[in-house]
Amino acid sequence: MMAFYPTLPHYPHIPNLPYKGKSGCGAYGDGVVEFDASVGAILATLEATGQAENTIVIVTSDNGADLSGGQAGYGHASNSWLRGQKADIHEGGHRVPFIVRWPGVVDAGTVSDATICMTDIFATVADAVGATIPKGGAPDSVSFQSVLYGTSAGTQVRGSVVHHSMDGTFAIRSGPWKLSTGLGTGGFTAPRTIEATPNGPTGALFHLGDDPRETHDLWSEWPGEVERLRRELADIRGR
């Protein structure tokens, strides 16, 4: 297994000389072009060495994009229409592309709505190679191999996913529901923190199925869901 961490595009934005000016979108865009070329070089090497048909390639990111690279000035929305950015508790900080190339298993162009977490790569790779995880090992990893094979009964393979922001604000995603334990972004985007008012909400609740942009807080309208998710989050953190 090989992990390739090019840190592109990432601050400081310093693309290598062959890629400077290639994008027409500044140093940030040039870094994206260089990253794309790097992935292409890896795929070409797998083909040239005859390993492409027996290799799982995953392209993803550990967080949403940092919006300080000036990309907005070129009309580029790194996190698309999602709210927030890297370090924030909102979807722009956590929902990222997860691209898998597995010839003979994953059909090209297929899309899944399954909610997964980076911790799930461990159990999934173990399944793929026929390895057994020791009892008690990787408790936060859930295999999504059935999603890759297209054999899962539904689109979801795990019950919930827990996130946290740069300042330690937590959120839990369960099905379409997402509860955040704070009122601010908890990260780079202002306001990072918002003080709760007396007897007011101490967090936020969103239905991502209806409101993926997280524009309508349902905390006061769905107190039962708030309590359920708060209990589940407390249980997970207490394990």
Secondary structure, 3 states (H helix, E strand, C coil): CCCCCCCCCCCCCCCCHHHCCCCCCHHHHHHHHHHHHHHHHHHHHHHHCCCHHHCCEEEECCCCCCHHHCHHHHCCCCCCCCCCCCCCCCHHHCCCCEEEECCCCCCCCCCCCCCCCCCHHHHHHHHHHCCCCCCCCCCCCCCCHHHHHCCCCCCCCCCCEEEECCCCCEEEEECCEEEECCCCCCCCCCCCCCCCCCCCCCCEEEECCCCCCCCCCCCCCCHHHHHHHHHHHHHHHCC
